[in-house]
Every structure is written in C-alpha cells, then in structure tokens.
Amino acid sequence: MGYFSSLRRLRDRRELGDRGLSTIEVVILAPVMMMFILVLVAFGQLVDGRGALDGAARDAARAGSIQKDHVTAMAEARKAAEADLTDICSGPVTVTQTSAGFEPDTIFSVEVSCEVRGLAMLGLDIPTTLTASFSSPLDPFRRTV
C-alpha cells in the first residue's frame, strides 16, 4: 500500500503544479493578440485611405476638366476632393495641378494629398501622407459663358 499511496501523492502534487497555468497564458497572450488586431485595423484604415484618395483625385480631375476657366477649375477640383475626403484625412487636403495650362484639347491633371490618421490610433505619431494623381481630358463641350 505504501507504493500506491506515494504514487497518488506524486500525481496530486503534479496536478497542483499545473493549476493556474492557463491564467498566466491568457494574461501574457491577450495583450499581444489585442495589439495584433489594432495593427490590422490601422493598416486597414491606410488601405481605405488610399482608395478614397484615388477616388478623390479622379473626381477632382473630372470636376476641373469641365469648367470654363482655370481659376474655376481649380476651385471645383479642390471642392470635389475635400468633399470626398472629409472623414478620411486628419489634416488639410491639398490639390495641385500637374498639367501645363488649361487650353482646349489638352489634359487636366491634378495631384491630391493629405495626411491619413491610420497609425495614429495606435499612439504612433508617424505622419502618413498619401498622394494620388489623376488626369482627365478637357471637355471640348465644357461650360461656356
């Protein structure tokens, strides 16, 4: 009987040694998993920002290409880009014309850039400025006075 009782005590001691191990694993792994999920969300916002910026550049180029003069074209391009990027950018939206002139039968190209708040939600103060460009032909039947 002494042999079996010593085996039983050894088994009981081993079971007591494993008690609480899963709690320690959860305490260690939970913050790591939460940080991984936050990084995925942050990079998802960057991808969403890139898509929105490409769409804003397209809309800005098209809005500018149908105007009658250069000043109005840049104002409408800026207005279109800002309307598309209201929820995406954390700073000002800049719209610059990259094509030369505003003559009929030419191309109107714009470059739109802004700072996206992607990694700022993680507490990383890394400026993430994204830029997109698009070209649209000047409409031969555009608005006239």
DSSP file with accessible surface (Angstrom, degrees, kcal/mol):
  #  RESIDUE AA STRUCTURE BP1 BP2  ACC     N-H-->O    O-->H-N    N-H-->O    O-->H-N    TCO  KAPPA ALPHA  PHI   PSI    X-CA   Y-CA   Z-CA
    1    1 A M     >        0   0  197      0, 0.0     4,-2.1     0, 0.0     5,-0.2   0.000 360.0 360.0 360.0 -28.2    0.0    0.0    0.0
    2    2 A G  H  >  +     0   0   52      1,-0.2     4,-1.8     2,-0.2     5,-0.2   0.854 360.0  53.1 -65.4 -33.8    2.9    2.4    0.6
    3    3 A Y  H  > S+     0   0  160      2,-0.2     4,-1.8     1,-0.2    -1,-0.2   0.935 111.3  44.5 -67.7 -45.7    3.9    2.3   -3.0
    4    4 A F  H  > S+     0   0  137      1,-0.2     4,-2.3     2,-0.2    -2,-0.2   0.877 112.0  52.0 -68.7 -36.8    0.4    3.2   -4.4
    5    5 A S  H  X S+     0   0   41     -4,-2.1     4,-2.3     2,-0.2    -1,-0.2   0.889 109.0  50.4 -69.1 -34.6   -0.1    5.9   -1.8
    6    6 A S  H  X S+     0   0   52     -4,-1.8     4,-2.1    -5,-0.2    -2,-0.2   0.889 110.7  49.6 -69.9 -34.5    3.2    7.5   -2.7
    7    7 A L  H  X S+     0   0   76     -4,-1.8     4,-2.5     2,-0.2    -2,-0.2   0.906 110.5  50.9 -66.0 -39.9    2.2    7.4   -6.4
    8    8 A R  H  X S+     0   0  139     -4,-2.3     4,-2.5     2,-0.2    -2,-0.2   0.918 110.7  47.9 -63.9 -43.4   -1.1    9.0   -5.6
    9    9 A R  H  X S+     0   0  145     -4,-2.3     4,-2.3     2,-0.2    -1,-0.2   0.907 111.4  50.9 -63.9 -38.6    0.6   11.8   -3.6
   10   10 A L  H  X S+     0   0   75     -4,-2.1     4,-2.0     2,-0.2    -2,-0.2   0.929 111.3  47.8 -65.0 -42.2    3.1   12.4   -6.5
   11   11 A R  H  X S+     0   0  126     -4,-2.5     4,-2.1     2,-0.2    -2,-0.2   0.919 111.6  50.0 -64.9 -42.9    0.2   12.6   -9.0
   12   12 A D  H  X S+     0   0   66     -4,-2.5     4,-1.9     1,-0.2    -1,-0.2   0.907 110.0  50.9 -62.6 -40.0   -1.7   15.0   -6.7
   13   13 A R  H  X S+     0   0  168     -4,-2.3     4,-1.5     1,-0.2    -1,-0.2   0.898 109.2  51.1 -65.9 -39.6    1.3   17.2   -6.4
   14   14 A R  H  X S+     0   0  159     -4,-2.0     4,-1.0     1,-0.2    -2,-0.2   0.905 108.7  51.3 -65.4 -39.8    1.8   17.3  -10.2
   15   15 A E  H  X S+     0   0  116     -4,-2.1     4,-0.6     1,-0.2     3,-0.4   0.893 108.6  51.7 -64.4 -37.7   -1.9   18.3  -10.7
   16   16 A L  H >< S+     0   0  104     -4,-1.9     3,-0.6     1,-0.2    -1,-0.2   0.848 103.4  59.2 -68.3 -30.5   -1.4   21.2   -8.2
   17   17 A G  H 3< S+     0   0   62     -4,-1.5    -1,-0.2     1,-0.2    -2,-0.2   0.810 105.0  48.9 -70.0 -27.0    1.7   22.4  -10.1
   18   18 A D  H >< S+     0   0  109     -4,-1.0     3,-1.8    -3,-0.4     4,-0.4   0.589  83.8 115.3 -87.4 -10.3   -0.3   22.9  -13.3
   19   19 A R  T << S+     0   0  191     -3,-0.6    -3,-0.0    -4,-0.6    -4,-0.0  -0.384  81.7  15.1 -65.8 130.9   -3.1   24.8  -11.6
   20   20 A G  T 3> S+     0   0   34     -2,-0.1     4,-1.6     3,-0.0    -1,-0.2   0.398  89.5 115.9  89.6  -3.7   -3.2   28.5  -12.8
   21   21 A L  H <> S+     0   0   88     -3,-1.8     4,-2.1     1,-0.2     5,-0.1   0.905  74.0  52.0 -67.2 -39.6   -1.0   27.9  -15.8
   22   22 A S  H  > S+     0   0   77     -4,-0.4     4,-2.2     1,-0.2    -1,-0.2   0.861 105.9  55.9 -67.2 -31.2   -3.8   28.8  -18.3
   23   23 A T  H  > S+     0   0   89      2,-0.2     4,-2.4     1,-0.2    -1,-0.2   0.927 107.7  48.2 -64.8 -42.3   -4.5   32.0  -16.5
   24   24 A I  H  X S+     0   0   98     -4,-1.6     4,-2.1     1,-0.2     5,-0.2   0.913 109.8  52.7 -64.8 -40.5   -0.9   33.1  -16.9
   25   25 A E  H  X S+     0   0  106     -4,-2.1     4,-2.9     1,-0.2     5,-0.3   0.919 110.8  47.1 -61.4 -42.3   -1.0   32.2  -20.6
   26   26 A V  H  X S+     0   0   96     -4,-2.2     4,-2.5     1,-0.2    -2,-0.2   0.920 110.4  52.1 -66.1 -41.7   -4.1   34.3  -21.1
   27   27 A V  H  < S+     0   0  100     -4,-2.4    -1,-0.2     1,-0.2    -2,-0.2   0.884 116.6  40.3 -63.6 -35.5   -2.6   37.2  -19.2
   28   28 A I  H  X S+     0   0  107     -4,-2.1     4,-0.7    -5,-0.2    -2,-0.2   0.913 121.7  39.4 -79.9 -42.0    0.5   37.1  -21.4
   29   29 A L  H  X S+     0   0   99     -4,-2.9     4,-2.6    -5,-0.2     5,-0.2   0.782  99.9  71.5 -84.8 -26.1   -1.2   36.4  -24.8
   30   30 A A  H  X S+     0   0   41     -4,-2.5     4,-2.5    -5,-0.3     5,-0.2   0.937 100.0  45.3 -60.5 -48.4   -4.3   38.7  -24.5
   31   31 A P  H  > S+     0   0   78      0, 0.0     4,-2.3     0, 0.0    -1,-0.2   0.894 113.0  52.3 -63.2 -34.0   -2.4   42.0  -24.9
   32   32 A V  H  X S+     0   0   88     -4,-0.7     4,-2.1     2,-0.2    -2,-0.2   0.934 111.4  45.7 -65.8 -44.0   -0.3   40.6  -27.8
   33   33 A M  H  X S+     0   0  106     -4,-2.6     4,-2.2     2,-0.2    -1,-0.2   0.902 112.2  51.3 -67.0 -39.0   -3.5   39.5  -29.6
   34   34 A M  H  X S+     0   0  124     -4,-2.5     4,-2.3    -5,-0.2    -1,-0.2   0.911 110.1  49.2 -64.6 -40.6   -5.2   42.8  -28.9
   35   35 A M  H  X S+     0   0  106     -4,-2.3     4,-2.3     2,-0.2    -1,-0.2   0.902 109.1  53.1 -65.2 -38.9   -2.2   44.7  -30.3
   36   36 A F  H  X S+     0   0  120     -4,-2.1     4,-2.1     2,-0.2    -2,-0.2   0.927 109.7  48.2 -61.4 -43.1   -2.2   42.5  -33.4
   37   37 A I  H  X S+     0   0   96     -4,-2.2     4,-2.3     1,-0.2    -2,-0.2   0.917 110.6  51.1 -65.7 -40.6   -5.9   43.3  -34.0
   38   38 A L  H  X S+     0   0   73     -4,-2.3     4,-2.4     1,-0.2    -1,-0.2   0.886 108.4  51.9 -64.7 -37.6   -5.2   47.0  -33.6
   39   39 A V  H  X S+     0   0   47     -4,-2.3     4,-2.5     2,-0.2     5,-0.2   0.920 109.0  50.7 -64.8 -41.0   -2.4   46.9  -36.1
   40   40 A L  H  X S+     0   0   99     -4,-2.1     4,-2.0     1,-0.2    -2,-0.2   0.920 111.1  48.2 -62.2 -42.0   -4.7   45.2  -38.6
   41   41 A V  H  X S+     0   0   68     -4,-2.3     4,-2.0     2,-0.2    -2,-0.2   0.916 110.9  51.6 -64.4 -41.6   -7.3   47.8  -38.1
   42   42 A A  H  X S+     0   0    0     -4,-2.4     4,-1.6     1,-0.2    -2,-0.2   0.929 111.8  45.2 -63.0 -44.5   -4.7   50.6  -38.5
   43   43 A F  H  X S+     0   0  108     -4,-2.5     4,-2.1     1,-0.2    -1,-0.2   0.844 108.9  57.7 -70.5 -29.2   -3.4   49.2  -41.8
   44   44 A G  H  X S+     0   0   39     -4,-2.0     4,-2.5    -5,-0.2    -1,-0.2   0.890 104.5  51.7 -63.0 -38.1   -7.0   48.7  -42.9
   45   45 A Q  H  X S+     0   0   67     -4,-2.0     4,-2.5     2,-0.2    -2,-0.2   0.868 107.6  52.5 -66.4 -34.6   -7.5   52.4  -42.5
   46   46 A L  H  X S+     0   0   29     -4,-1.6     4,-2.2     2,-0.2    -2,-0.2   0.915 110.5  47.0 -66.0 -41.6   -4.4   53.1  -44.6
   47   47 A V  H  X S+     0   0  107     -4,-2.1     4,-2.1     2,-0.2    -2,-0.2   0.920 113.0  49.0 -65.8 -41.8   -5.8   50.9  -47.4
   48   48 A D  H  X S+     0   0  101     -4,-2.5     4,-2.4     1,-0.2    -2,-0.2   0.903 110.5  51.7 -62.7 -40.3   -9.2   52.6  -47.1
   49   49 A G  H  X S+     0   0    1     -4,-2.5     4,-2.4     2,-0.2    -2,-0.2   0.888 107.4  52.5 -63.1 -39.3   -7.4   56.0  -47.2
   50   50 A R  H  X S+     0   0   91     -4,-2.2     4,-2.2     2,-0.2    -2,-0.2   0.930 111.2  46.4 -63.9 -43.8   -5.5   55.0  -50.3
   51   51 A G  H  X S+     0   0   43     -4,-2.1     4,-2.1     1,-0.2    -2,-0.2   0.915 113.4  48.4 -64.9 -42.5   -8.7   54.0  -52.1
   52   52 A A  H  X S+     0   0   24     -4,-2.4     4,-2.4     1,-0.2    -1,-0.2   0.884 110.7  51.5 -65.6 -37.6  -10.6   57.2  -51.0
   53   53 A L  H  X S+     0   0    1     -4,-2.4     4,-2.3     2,-0.2    -2,-0.2   0.899 108.5  50.8 -68.2 -38.9   -7.6   59.3  -52.1
   54   54 A D  H  X S+     0   0   75     -4,-2.2     4,-2.1     2,-0.2    -2,-0.2   0.922 112.4  47.3 -62.7 -42.9   -7.6   57.7  -55.6
   55   55 A G  H  X S+     0   0   13     -4,-2.1     4,-2.6     1,-0.2    -2,-0.2   0.890 110.6  51.7 -65.3 -38.6  -11.3   58.3  -55.9
   56   56 A A  H  X S+     0   0    0     -4,-2.4     4,-2.6     2,-0.2    -1,-0.2   0.890 108.7  50.8 -66.1 -38.2  -10.9   61.9  -54.8
   57   57 A A  H  X S+     0   0    1     -4,-2.3     4,-2.4     2,-0.2     5,-0.2   0.915 111.3  48.8 -65.4 -40.6   -8.2   62.6  -57.4
   58   58 A R  H  X S+     0   0  121     -4,-2.1     4,-2.3     1,-0.2    -2,-0.2   0.943 113.8  45.5 -63.0 -46.5  -10.4   61.1  -60.1
   59   59 A D  H  X S+     0   0   55     -4,-2.6     4,-2.7     1,-0.2    -2,-0.2   0.884 112.5  51.4 -65.6 -37.8  -13.3   63.3  -59.0
   60   60 A A  H  X S+     0   0    0     -4,-2.6     4,-2.2     2,-0.2    -1,-0.2   0.918 110.7  47.9 -66.2 -42.4  -11.2   66.4  -58.7
   61   61 A A  H  X S+     0   0    0     -4,-2.4     4,-2.0     1,-0.2    -2,-0.2   0.921 114.7  45.9 -65.5 -41.0   -9.7   65.9  -62.2
   62   62 A R  H  X S+     0   0  119     -4,-2.3     4,-0.9    -5,-0.2    -2,-0.2   0.922 111.9  50.5 -68.6 -42.2  -13.1   65.4  -63.7
   63   63 A A  H  < S+     0   0   19     -4,-2.7     3,-0.4     1,-0.2    -1,-0.2   0.890 114.6  45.1 -63.2 -36.7  -14.7   68.4  -61.9
   64   64 A G  H >< S+     0   0    0     -4,-2.2     3,-1.2     1,-0.2    -1,-0.2   0.837 105.3  60.9 -74.9 -31.7  -11.9   70.6  -63.0
   65   65 A S  H 3< S+     0   0    0     -4,-2.0    74,-1.5     1,-0.2    -1,-0.2   0.697 101.5  52.3 -73.8 -15.8  -11.9   69.4  -66.6
   66   66 A I  T 3< S+     0   0   38     -4,-0.9    77,-1.4    -3,-0.4    -1,-0.2   0.417  88.5 102.9-100.0   5.5  -15.5   70.5  -67.3
   67   67 A Q  S <  S-     0   0   10     -3,-1.2    75,-0.1    75,-0.2    72,-0.1  -0.434  72.0-129.3 -87.2 163.6  -15.0   74.1  -66.1
   68   68 A K  S    S+     0   0   95     -2,-0.1     2,-0.3    76,-0.1    -1,-0.1   0.754  83.5  23.5 -87.1 -25.1  -14.7   77.1  -68.4
   69   69 A D  S  > S-     0   0   65      1,-0.1     4,-2.2    75,-0.1     5,-0.1  -0.918  78.3-109.3-140.3 168.0  -11.5   78.7  -66.9
   70   70 A H  H  > S+     0   0   77     -2,-0.3     4,-2.4     2,-0.2     5,-0.2   0.885 112.8  51.2 -65.2 -42.5   -8.5   77.8  -64.9
   71   71 A V  H  > S+     0   0  115      1,-0.2     4,-2.1     2,-0.2    -1,-0.2   0.944 114.0  44.0 -63.4 -46.0   -9.5   79.5  -61.6
   72   72 A T  H  > S+     0   0   43      1,-0.2     4,-2.7     2,-0.2     5,-0.2   0.890 111.3  55.8 -65.6 -37.3  -12.9   77.9  -61.5
   73   73 A A  H  X S+     0   0    0     -4,-2.2     4,-2.4     1,-0.2    -2,-0.2   0.932 109.5  44.6 -62.2 -45.1  -11.4   74.6  -62.5
   74   74 A M  H  X S+     0   0   20     -4,-2.4     4,-2.4     2,-0.2    -1,-0.2   0.892 113.2  51.4 -68.1 -36.9   -9.0   74.6  -59.5
   75   75 A A  H  X S+     0   0   45     -4,-2.1     4,-2.4    -5,-0.2    -2,-0.2   0.933 113.4  44.0 -65.1 -43.2  -11.7   75.8  -57.1
   76   76 A E  H  X S+     0   0   55     -4,-2.7     4,-2.4     2,-0.2    -2,-0.2   0.867 112.5  52.5 -70.1 -36.1  -14.1   73.0  -58.2
   77   77 A A  H  X S+     0   0    0     -4,-2.4     4,-2.4    -5,-0.2     5,-0.2   0.928 111.6  46.5 -64.0 -43.8  -11.3   70.4  -58.1
   78   78 A R  H  X S+     0   0   98     -4,-2.4     4,-2.5     1,-0.2     5,-0.2   0.920 112.5  50.3 -63.2 -42.7  -10.5   71.4  -54.6
   79   79 A K  H  X S+     0   0  120     -4,-2.4     4,-2.0    -5,-0.2    -2,-0.2   0.911 111.2  48.5 -63.4 -41.8  -14.1   71.4  -53.6
   80   80 A A  H  X S+     0   0   22     -4,-2.4     4,-1.7     2,-0.2    -1,-0.2   0.917 112.9  47.3 -65.9 -42.2  -14.6   67.9  -55.0
   81   81 A A  H  X S+     0   0    0     -4,-2.4     4,-1.6     1,-0.2    -2,-0.2   0.921 112.2  49.1 -66.8 -42.9  -11.5   66.5  -53.3
   82   82 A E  H  < S+     0   0   89     -4,-2.5     4,-0.3     1,-0.2    -1,-0.2   0.877 109.1  53.2 -65.6 -35.5  -12.4   68.0  -50.0
   83   83 A A  H >< S+     0   0   63     -4,-2.0     3,-0.6    -5,-0.2    -1,-0.2   0.888 111.3  46.2 -66.3 -36.6  -16.0   66.6  -50.2
   84   84 A D  H 3< S+     0   0   63     -4,-1.7     3,-0.3     1,-0.2    -1,-0.2   0.787 116.7  43.8 -73.6 -28.7  -14.6   63.1  -50.8
   85   85 A L  T >X S+     0   0    3     -4,-1.6     4,-1.8     1,-0.2     3,-0.5   0.154  73.0 113.8-108.5  20.8  -12.1   63.2  -48.1
   86   86 A T  T <4 S+     0   0   95     -3,-0.6    -1,-0.2    -4,-0.3    -2,-0.1   0.896  89.6  31.2 -61.5 -40.3  -14.0   64.7  -45.1
   87   87 A D  T 34 S+     0   0  120     -3,-0.3    -1,-0.2     1,-0.1    -2,-0.1   0.489 119.7  54.1 -95.3  -4.2  -13.9   61.5  -43.0
   88   88 A I  T <4 S+     0   0   28     -3,-0.5    29,-0.9   -39,-0.1     2,-0.2   0.863  94.3  64.3 -98.6 -44.9  -10.6   60.2  -44.2
   89   89 A a  B  <  -A  116   0A  13     -4,-1.8    27,-0.2    27,-0.2     4,-0.1  -0.586  52.9-163.5 -90.3 144.8   -8.0   62.9  -43.8
   90   90 A S  S    S+     0   0   69     25,-3.0    26,-0.1    -2,-0.2    -1,-0.1   0.534  77.9  33.2 -98.8 -10.4   -6.9   64.3  -40.4
   91   91 A G  S    S-     0   0   32     24,-0.7    -2,-0.1     1,-0.2    26,-0.1  -0.546 106.6 -48.7-126.4-164.9   -5.3   67.5  -41.9
   92   92 A P        -     0   0  111      0, 0.0     2,-0.5     0, 0.0    23,-0.4  -0.353  50.0-126.3 -71.7 151.0   -5.8   69.8  -44.8
   93   93 A V        -     0   0   20     21,-0.1     2,-0.5    -4,-0.1    21,-0.2  -0.856  22.7-157.0 -96.5 127.2   -6.4   68.4  -48.3
   94   94 A T  E     -B  113   0B  65     19,-2.8    19,-2.2    -2,-0.5     2,-0.5  -0.916   8.9-172.6-109.3 134.8   -4.0   69.9  -51.0
   95   95 A V  E     +B  112   0B   6     -2,-0.5     2,-0.4    17,-0.2    17,-0.2  -0.992   8.7 176.2-125.2 120.7   -4.9   69.9  -54.6
   96   96 A T  E     -B  111   0B  67     15,-2.3    15,-2.7    -2,-0.5     2,-0.5  -0.968  30.0-122.8-126.0 144.7   -2.3   70.9  -57.2
   97   97 A Q  E     -B  110   0B  41     -2,-0.4    13,-0.3    13,-0.2    11,-0.0  -0.712  23.5-178.7 -84.3 129.1   -2.4   71.0  -60.9
   98   98 A T        +     0   0   78     11,-2.3     2,-0.2    -2,-0.5    12,-0.2   0.535  57.5  83.4-105.1  -9.3    0.4   68.9  -62.5
   99   99 A S  S    S-     0   0   25     10,-1.2     2,-0.5     2,-0.1     9,-0.1  -0.603  84.5-109.7 -92.2 158.7   -0.5   69.6  -66.2
  100  100 A A  S    S-     0   0   95     -2,-0.2     3,-0.3     7,-0.1     7,-0.1  -0.746  71.1 -25.4 -90.6 126.2    0.6   72.7  -68.0
  101  101 A G        -     0   0   44     -2,-0.5    -2,-0.1     1,-0.2     5,-0.0  -0.008  64.1-101.2  75.0-175.1   -2.0   75.2  -68.9
  102  102 A F        +     0   0   22      6,-0.1    -1,-0.2     2,-0.0   -32,-0.1  -0.315  60.5 146.5-145.5  48.0   -5.7   75.0  -69.5
  103  103 A E    >   -     0   0  129     -3,-0.3     3,-0.8     4,-0.1    35,-0.2  -0.594  55.5 -90.5 -90.5 152.3   -6.0   75.0  -73.2
  104  104 A P  T 3  S+     0   0   79      0, 0.0    -1,-0.1     0, 0.0     3,-0.1  -0.235 109.0  24.3 -58.7 151.2   -8.7   73.1  -75.2
  105  105 A D  T 3  S+     0   0  137     33,-0.4     2,-0.2     1,-0.2    34,-0.1   0.814 101.9 107.7  61.4  33.0   -7.9   69.6  -76.3
  106  106 A T  S <  S-     0   0   50     -3,-0.8    32,-2.9    30,-0.1     2,-0.4  -0.696  73.1 -95.1-122.6-176.3   -5.3   69.1  -73.5
  107  107 A I  E     - C   0 137B  83     30,-0.2     2,-0.7    -2,-0.2    -4,-0.1  -0.843  21.4-149.7-105.3 137.2   -5.2   67.0  -70.4
  108  108 A F  E     - C   0 136B   1     28,-3.2    28,-2.3    -2,-0.4     2,-0.4  -0.926  23.7-177.6-105.6 111.8   -6.1   68.4  -66.9
  109  109 A S  E     - C   0 135B  14     -2,-0.7   -11,-2.3    26,-0.2   -10,-1.2  -0.924   4.6-176.4-115.4 138.5   -4.1   66.6  -64.3
  110  110 A V  E     -BC  97 134B   0     24,-2.4    24,-2.0    -2,-0.4     2,-0.4  -0.916  16.7-149.0-129.9 155.8   -4.3   67.0  -60.5
  111  111 A E  E     -BC  96 133B  75    -15,-2.7   -15,-2.3    -2,-0.3     2,-0.4  -0.997  15.1-165.7-124.6 125.2   -2.4   65.6  -57.6
  112  112 A V  E     +BC  95 132B   0     20,-3.2    20,-2.8    -2,-0.4     2,-0.3  -0.928  12.4 171.0-113.5 132.7   -4.3   65.3  -54.3
  113  113 A S  E     +BC  94 131B  21    -19,-2.2   -19,-2.8    -2,-0.4     2,-0.3  -0.992   5.1 153.7-141.9 150.9   -2.6   64.7  -51.0
  114  114 A a  E     - C   0 130B   4     16,-1.8    16,-2.5    -2,-0.3     2,-0.6  -0.967  45.0 -94.7-163.1 167.7   -3.5   64.6  -47.3
  115  115 A E  E     - C   0 129B  78    -23,-0.4   -25,-3.0    -2,-0.3   -24,-0.7  -0.828  36.0-151.6 -95.7 122.2   -2.5   63.1  -44.0
  116  116 A V  B     -A   89   0A   7     12,-2.9    12,-0.5    -2,-0.6     3,-0.3  -0.728  12.5-137.3 -94.2 142.5   -4.3   59.9  -43.1
  117  117 A R     >  +     0   0  110    -29,-0.9     4,-0.8    -2,-0.3     3,-0.5   0.177  60.9 126.3 -87.4  22.5   -4.8   59.0  -39.5
  118  118 A G  T >4 S+     0   0    0      1,-0.2     3,-0.6    10,-0.2    -1,-0.2   0.898  78.4  25.1 -47.9 -62.5   -4.1   55.3  -39.9
  119  119 A L  G >4>S+     0   0   21     -3,-0.3     5,-1.4     7,-0.3     3,-1.2   0.579 102.8  82.9 -87.8  -6.7   -1.3   54.6  -37.4
  120  120 A A  G >45S+     0   0   59     -3,-0.5     3,-1.6     1,-0.3    -1,-0.2   0.803  80.0  66.8 -67.8 -25.5   -2.2   57.5  -35.0
  121  121 A M  G <<5S+     0   0   84     -4,-0.8    -1,-0.3    -3,-0.6    -2,-0.1   0.731  97.9  54.2 -68.1 -18.2   -4.9   55.3  -33.4
  122  122 A L  G < 5S-     0   0   35     -3,-1.2    -1,-0.3     2,-0.2    -2,-0.2   0.437 122.5-105.7 -90.3  -2.2   -2.1   53.1  -32.0
  123  123 A G  T < 5S+     0   0   68     -3,-1.6     2,-0.7     1,-0.3    -3,-0.2   0.530  78.9 135.0  88.5   5.2   -0.4   56.0  -30.4
  124  124 A L      < -     0   0   83     -5,-1.4     2,-1.7     2,-0.1    -1,-0.3  -0.802  48.1-151.7 -90.2 117.6    2.4   56.0  -33.1
  125  125 A D        +     0   0  153     -2,-0.7    -5,-0.1    -3,-0.1    -1,-0.1  -0.427  43.7 142.7 -88.3  61.7    3.0   59.6  -34.2
  126  126 A I        -     0   0   90     -2,-1.7    -7,-0.3     2,-0.0     2,-0.3  -0.911  51.6-129.3-103.3 114.0    4.1   58.6  -37.7
  127  127 A P        -     0   0   93      0, 0.0     2,-0.6     0, 0.0   -10,-0.1  -0.487  21.7-166.5 -66.1 127.2    2.9   61.1  -40.3
  128  128 A T        +     0   0   25    -12,-0.5   -12,-2.9    -2,-0.3     2,-0.6  -0.820   9.8 177.5-118.6  88.5    1.2   59.2  -43.1
  129  129 A T  E     -C  115   0B  85     -2,-0.6     2,-0.3   -14,-0.2   -14,-0.2  -0.838   9.1-165.5 -95.9 120.6    0.8   61.5  -46.0
  130  130 A L  E     -C  114   0B  26    -16,-2.5   -16,-1.8    -2,-0.6     2,-0.4  -0.810   2.1-164.8-106.4 148.1   -0.7   59.8  -49.0
  131  131 A T  E     +C  113   0B  55     -2,-0.3     2,-0.3   -18,-0.2   -18,-0.2  -0.990   8.6 176.5-133.7 139.6   -0.7   61.2  -52.6
  132  132 A A  E     -C  112   0B   7    -20,-2.8   -20,-3.2    -2,-0.4     2,-0.3  -0.984   8.0-163.3-139.4 150.2   -2.8   60.3  -55.6
  133  133 A S  E     +C  111   0B  79     -2,-0.3     2,-0.3   -22,-0.2   -22,-0.2  -0.954   7.8 177.0-133.7 155.9   -2.9   61.8  -59.1
  134  134 A F  E     -C  110   0B  88    -24,-2.0   -24,-2.4    -2,-0.3     2,-0.4  -0.984  14.5-146.7-154.8 151.8   -5.4   61.5  -62.0
  135  135 A S  E     -C  109   0B  61     -2,-0.3   -26,-0.2   -26,-0.2   -73,-0.1  -0.956  12.3-178.8-124.8 145.1   -5.8   63.1  -65.4
  136  136 A S  E     -C  108   0B   9    -28,-2.3   -28,-3.2    -2,-0.4     2,-0.1  -0.998  31.2-113.2-140.4 137.6   -8.9   63.9  -67.4
  137  137 A P  E     -C  107   0B  81      0, 0.0     2,-0.3     0, 0.0   -30,-0.2  -0.426  39.6-103.6 -69.7 143.7   -9.1   65.4  -70.9
  138  138 A L        -     0   0    5    -32,-2.9   -33,-0.4   -35,-0.2   -72,-0.2  -0.550  41.7-114.1 -66.9 126.4  -10.5   68.9  -71.1
  139  139 A D    >   -     0   0   42    -74,-1.5     3,-1.5    -2,-0.3    -1,-0.1  -0.460  16.5-151.2 -66.4 121.9  -14.1   68.5  -72.3
  140  140 A P  T 3  S+     0   0   89      0, 0.0    -1,-0.2     0, 0.0    -2,-0.0   0.781  99.6  47.1 -67.4 -20.5  -14.5   70.1  -75.7
  141  141 A F  T 3  S+     0   0  183      3,-0.0     3,-0.1    -3,-0.0    -2,-0.1  -0.072  87.5 144.8-107.4  32.5  -18.1   70.8  -74.9
  142  142 A R    <   -     0   0   44     -3,-1.5   -75,-0.2     1,-0.2   -76,-0.1  -0.144  60.1 -64.6 -68.7 171.6  -17.4   72.3  -71.5
  143  143 A R        -     0   0  145    -77,-1.4     2,-0.3     1,-0.1    -1,-0.2  -0.135  53.1-165.0 -58.6 142.4  -19.3   75.1  -70.0
  144  144 A T              0   0  123      1,-0.1   -76,-0.1    -3,-0.1    -1,-0.1  -0.843 360.0 360.0-124.6 167.0  -19.2   78.5  -71.7
  145  145 A V              0   0  162     -2,-0.3    -1,-0.1   -77,-0.1     0, 0.0   0.377 360.0 360.0 -65.5 360.0  -20.1   81.9  -70.5
